[in-house]
Amino acid sequence: MKKYFRSILLLILLIPLNSNSQWYIQYQTSINFLNDVRFIDRYTGWACGDNSILKTTNGGINWIPQNAHGYLTQIHPVNDSVAYVCGEYIIMKTTNGGDNWITLREGTNLVPLLNGLWFNNKNTGWFCGRAVTMRTTDGGNTFIDSMYVPNTLNDVHFKNDSVGVIAAWSKTYRTTNSGENWYPVQLPSSLETPFTERLTFQGDTGWTVTWGGTIFKTTNYGVSWDSIVNIPFGGSARAYSIEFSSFNIGYCGGDAGKIFKSTNGGFHWTSQISVGGPFSSIYSYNDSIVWAVNGDIYNTVTGGLTNILFENIIGPDNYKLYQNYPNPFNPNTNIQYDLPIDNFVSIKVYDLIGKEVLTLVNEFKQAGSYIVSFNVSNLSTGIYYYHMVVHSDKIKAGNFEQVRKMILIK
């Protein structure tokens, strides 16, 4: 067995990203800060920020930079071909999945400072920003500056082509005529300026959060809001992002790299992670698979639950052991594997001379896709191998076997 593993790459210790969660870094930026992340399905998504647009087609295992410029605040993919992005005095669009981005408007004389956008389809969308709302019905060929709004508008959401809601400083706004007119909706708050940043909806039920961590909830798509709870971010820390994947499960992010989770519709929140910069955007594919950006891109496939090491994601067609990601890495990495049928699985890690250093998996597993996350702070720089064997009780020799290499760089 040792001779079989004479060339290898990296190890890992079954520990979450921190003691409170199963969040891990998918992509670290070196210079450019990221502001927003959104997906169109389980695997295809985009992120944007300062002179940056990134795209993934494998759930974030790899993020590929695309041509972009300007300070970009929000991105909205419509399908796998068409996506829009906006920011400080700029609107851009792609029609070929991001291979090329074209500038629709740029400059202080042509477009205001924009904070948010929403598209119902590839042609019809809305923008909001500093004291202005804009609308297009022809894919950005023309824009209608629909209404001056004396406020800073941060996020916009439309449930159909007529009815929409905007989150703004001091209040929210609502339209019933496609954004031609917006009327203010006061929030039930003792604060004169509660400063809401983001919106999230499940049908007519929606949530927004203020800088102070107050959660407001609506059940009539923004006609009225109720203050339901205050999240304890602590001190002067602010909340910036909120996302509900279902009527019960929600995530809220803010300063000090904090993410909180609710499992009862926003009435109670539990701290999950505290890792540094402010989380400005959160996107959920479902209750368990969630991405968040705080300059870098974070991901969880377990809903952020403590000590959950493996998560069934989809039903695969074949056995497969994926390359760990990121690779090379320090100190965290992840290994994904697929099981088309229920089977006994063994995954072990070996060092360069073939010595077994860790057993990652050694148990019977149901069919599905799984991810195991590791922290390698106790290992030295070097090459390691991880070896997967799958066999039923009656086939001890194994009916699937694969080896991959990993690299730890400290």
N, C-alpha and C positions, 0 to 999 in steps of 0.2 A: 504494500500500500504506500509506503514512504517513497519508493522510487517513482510511483505514479504522480507524486506531488512535488517533484524536485524544482519546479519553477513557479512561484506564486506571488500574490499581491494582497495585502491587508487583512486586518481583523476588526473586531467589534465586540462590544459588551452590551448586553441587552438592557439598556437604560434609556428612558425617554430624553427628549431635548432638555427638559428640566424636571424637577421632582413633581411638578403639578400637571404635566400635560404630555400629549403625544404630537406636538407641533415640531416641525423641523424645517431648516432652511433648504429651499430648492434652488435659489439663485441669489448670489451675493453680488451687489454692484460695487464697483471700485470708485467711480466718480459720480455718475449720474443717479439722482434720487428718483425713485418710482412713486407714483401717486395713485394709480388705479389698476385694477385687474378684473377681467370679465371673461367668461367662457361661453361657448355656444353648445357644448356637449361635454362628455366626460374627459375628452382628451384635447380638444382644440380651444385655445384661449389666447388672449393678448394682455399685455401690461404696457403702461405708458408712464412717462415721467419727464424729467429734464433732458431734452434732446434725445429721448429714448422711446422706441417702440420694440417690444419683444413679443415673439410668438412661440407657442408650443403646440405640437400635434400629438404628444404622447403623455398628456396629463402633467406636464411640468418636469419630466425627467430631463429634457433638454429645452432650454429657452434660446431662441435664435434672434439676434438683433436684426431689425429692419431699418431701412433708410428713414430717418426722421430728423426734424430740427424744431427748435422752439421749446418753450416750457409748456408741456402738455399735461392737462389736469384730469381729463376723463376720456375713456375709450368705450365705444359701443359697437361690437360686432353684430351684424344682422344675420349673416349666414357664413359659410366657410369661404365665401368670395368677397363679400362686401362688409366693410367696417368703416366707421367714422371716428375721428379723434378731434378734440378741441383743447384750447389752452389760452395762454396770454396772447391775444390778438392774432389767433390763427385757427383755421379749420382745415383738416386734411381728410382724404378719403382713399380707400383702395377698392378696386373691383376684381383683383386677382389674388385674393388671399394674403395680401401684404407684400407680394414680390415687388410691387411698385406703389408708392404713395404719392398722390397728386395734391397740391395745395389748392383748395377752393377759394379761400380768402386769407389774406395776411396783411398786417399793418394796422396801425392805430386809426387810420382814416377809413379802413374797409371793414373792420370787425372789432368789436369791443373785447374787453377781458372776459373770457368765458370760463365758468366753473363746472358746468354740467351739461349733459345732453342725453336725449332718449330718442330711439327710432322704433316705430312700430313695424316698419318694413323697409326695404331698400330705398324707397323714395321719400317717405314721410317721416320727418323728425323735428325735434325742438331743441333749442339751446337756451341756456340761461346764464347770467353773469352779473356784472356790476351794473345794476339799474337798467337791465335790458333783457327782453326775451326775443328770440328769433325763431322762425319756422321755415321749413322747406317742404315742398310737395313734389319736387322733381329731382330728387337725389342730389341736391346741392347746386344745381345749375343757377337757381335763383333763391334769394332769401327774402322773407317778409319780416321786417322789424315790427313785430305785431303790437308791442305796447311798451311804453316807458314805465318802469316800476321803481319807485324811489326807495330802493333797498338793495342789499347785496344778496343775490340769489345763488344758492350753492348746489342744488340738485333738483332734477325734474323727472317726473314719472307720468306716463299716460297709460290708462287702462284700455282706451280705444282712440279713435281719431278725433273725438270731441272732448272727452273729460280728462283733465290732468291736474297734477298737484306739484307745487314747488316748495322746497324747504329754503327758508331765508333767515337772515338775522332779524330777530324780534317776533317773527310770526311765520305762518305758511300762507300760500296763495293757491287759489283754485280757479279753473276755467271749465266752462261747459260748451264753449264755442271754438274749440281747436286752438285756443291761445290768442284769439283776437282780443279778448278782454280777460283780465285776471282780477279777482277780488280777494281782499285779505281775509284770513281766518285767524282770529286771535287764539293764542295758546293759553290755557288756564294755568298761568304761572305768576308767582309773586315778583319775578324778575321783570324789569322793564324790557330788557333785551336778552331773551333766553338763547339766542345764537344756535339755531339748528343747522346741521351740516348735511346729513344724508337721509334718504327715504328708502324704505323697503316695504313691499306689499305682497300679501297672499290674498288674491281676490280683492274684496272691498276692505279687508282688514290690513291696516298698515301701522308702521312704527317709525318714529324719528327720535333722535337723541340730541340733547343740547351739550354745549361745552361743559356745563356743570354736571353732566351725567344723568340728567332727568330724562326718563323715558316717557314719551307721549304715544298714545295708541288711539287709532280710529277704527271704527267698524262700519263706517259709511263712506269710505273713500274720501276722507278729508273734509267732509261737511262740518264735522266737529271733532275735537280731540280731547282725550282725558289724560291727566298726569297720573301714572300708575306706580312709579317707583323711582328712587334715585340710586344709581350704581356708585358704590364707594371707591372711586378711583384714587381718592386720597389727596390731601393738601390742595395745591393749585393745579393738579393734573387735569387735563381736559379730555373729553370724549369727542371723537371725530367720525366714527363709522359705525354702521349698524346693518345687519343682514339677518333676515329670517328665511330659513330653508323650508319651513312648514309653519302651521299655525302655532305650534308649541316650541320648536327649536329655533333659537336665535343666538347671534354672536354680536358683541359690541367691542370696538377697539378704540384706543386712545393713547395718551401720553405714557411715557415710561415703558413703552413696548407692551402694554397690558391688553389682554383679551379676556372678556368675561362671556360666560355662556348661560343661557336660560333654557329650561326645559318645560316651562309652564306658561308660555305666551308672553314672557317679559315681566312677570310679577316678582320673580326671584332670579338673582344672577350669582354665579360662582366664578371666582378668579381661576384662569387657566394658565396664563403665561405672562412673564414679565422679562423682556429681552432687550430693551434699549429704546430705539426711536419710536415715534408715534405711529400707530396703525391708522392710515388714512382711508383704506378701502378693504372690504371683505366681500368675497363672492363664494356662494355655496352651490355645489352641484346637487347635493342632497344633504340629509341631516348629518352625515359622517364625513363627506369629502368636501373640504373647504380650503380656499386660498385666502391669504391676507398679505398686504404689503405695508411695510414700514420703512420704505427705502429699498429693502430686500424683499424677496418673495418667500413666504412661509406657506406650508401645507400641512394638513392633517387628513388622514383617511380613517380615523377612528372617532371623529367628532371631538377630538381633544381629550379623550378619556384617559385617566391615569392607569398605567400598567396594562393597557391593551396593546399587545405587541403585534397581533395579526388581525387583518380585516378582510372579510370576503367582499369583493367588489363586483365582479361580473362572473358569468359562467363561461370559461374559456373552452376552446375546441381542442386544444392540444396541450401536452406537457411543455413547459417552458421555464427556463431559469434565465432571468434578465441580468444584464450588466448592472452592477451596483451604481447608484447615483447619489450625490455627485462622485466623480472619480477622475483624477485623484481627489482626496478630501482631507479635511481636518476641522473638527474632530468627529463630525456626524456623517453617517451614510445610511443608505437603505437598500434592501434587496427585495425584489419582487419575484414571485414564482406562480405558475399556473398549474392547476390540477383539473383535468377534464372529468375525472371520476373520483369517488372517495378512495383514499389510499393511505398507506403508511409512508411518512416522509422523513427523511433524514438530511439535514444540511449541517456540514461541519466545516470549520476553517482550519487551514494548515499554514505553517510558516514555510520559509523558502527551502528548508531541509526536509520537509515532509512531516514535521511534528504537529500533531493535532493540538490546537490551542483553544478551541471553543466548539461546543455543540450548540448550534442555533435552534434547530428544530429536530425533534426525535419523538414523533407521536403520530397517531392516526388523525387525518384531516379530511373534512368533507370537501367535495368538489368546489372550486372557486379560485379567485385570484387573491393572493396574500402579499402583504408587505411587512417586513421586519426591519425595525429601525435600531441603529446602534450608535454608541459613543465610544471612541477609541482613544480617549485621553490617557489610558494606562499602557498603550503600546508605543513602540519606537517606530521611527520612520522605516519603511521597507515595503517589500512585496509579499502579498499573501494570496492564497487560493481558497475559494469556497466551493464545496463539492456537494451536489445534491443527488440523492438516490431515492427512487420511489419504487416500492414493491408492495404487493398484497401479502397476506399471511401465507398464501400458498406458493408464492414465487419469491423465495428468499434472495435469489441472485439479483433481483431488481428488473423491472420492466421499463425503467427510464433512468439515465445517469448523465450528468453533465458537470463540467468544471469550468469556473471562470476565475479571472485574475483581478486583484484589487491593489491599489497603491495608496499608502498613507504617507503624507508629507507634512512634517511639522516645522 
